[in-house]
Amino acid sequence: MIVIDDDQFWNRYGGQLEANWEASGLRQVSTLDRDHLTDLAGDIAWSNEGLFAYLQGLRRLAQIGGERVDIPTIEWELW
């Protein structure tokens, strides 16, 4: 996950981004698209580590993003 805190970044550089050799494709998702973010968390293609990193990234964005994010609530549960 990458977070760009610059309103003009995607207009200027978005077409120049390329996936590294480990990625078969990139997804661009707005932090205001709660439904898409939720659906993405339920994708069966995640590894355990990848899903953990994604959810931690969303939790951090919820803390610092202000009005620029509409992220689903993520709660911890230990069993």
N, C-alpha and C positions, 0 to 999 in steps of 0.2 A: 504494500500500500504506500502510496506517495500522496502527500498533501501539499498543495501549492497555495500559499496565502497571497495571491496576487490576482486581482480581477482581470488583468490584461494578459496573463500568461498563456492561456489556452488559445486566445486569438493570435498571439505572436508566434508561439512555438509548438502548439498542439500537433500540427502536421509533421513535425520533425521527430516525434517520439517513435522509438522502435523497441520491440521486445528483445530481451536478451535470449540466448540459446535455450534457457530453461523454460521459457514461456511459449505456449502454442498460440496465444492470443492475449490481447489486452482488453479490459473492460473499462469504460469511462462511465462512472456513476456519480451523479450529483449528491452532495451531502444533504440536499433538500428532498431527495426522493426516498422517503421512509419505506415505502412498499418494496422498492427494488433492493434497498439495503437489507431488508428483512428476508426477502426471497433468496438473496445471495448467501446469507448466513445458513440457509437450509440446503444449499447445493451439496449433493452427495460426493462431488469431486474433491472436496477439501481433505487434506491430510489433517491429522489431529493438531500438529504444530501450526499449520497454515490457518486453521480455523481459530485457534487460540490467538495468534498474532492479529488476525482480522478483527476479532471481537475486542481485543485490547486496544487496537487502533481506534475503533469506534467509540469505546469508552473514553479514551483521551480526547477525541474530537468533541464529544458531548461536553467535556469539562471546559474546553478552551474555545469552542467554535461560536458561541453566542447565537445570534440570529441567523447565521449562515449555515446552521445544521438543523436537521429534523431527524434525529436518530432514534431508533427504537430503544427502549429501556433494556439494559443488559444487567442481569443480576447474577451473583455468584451463589453456587450451592455446592457444598462439599458432602460427599457421602462416604 
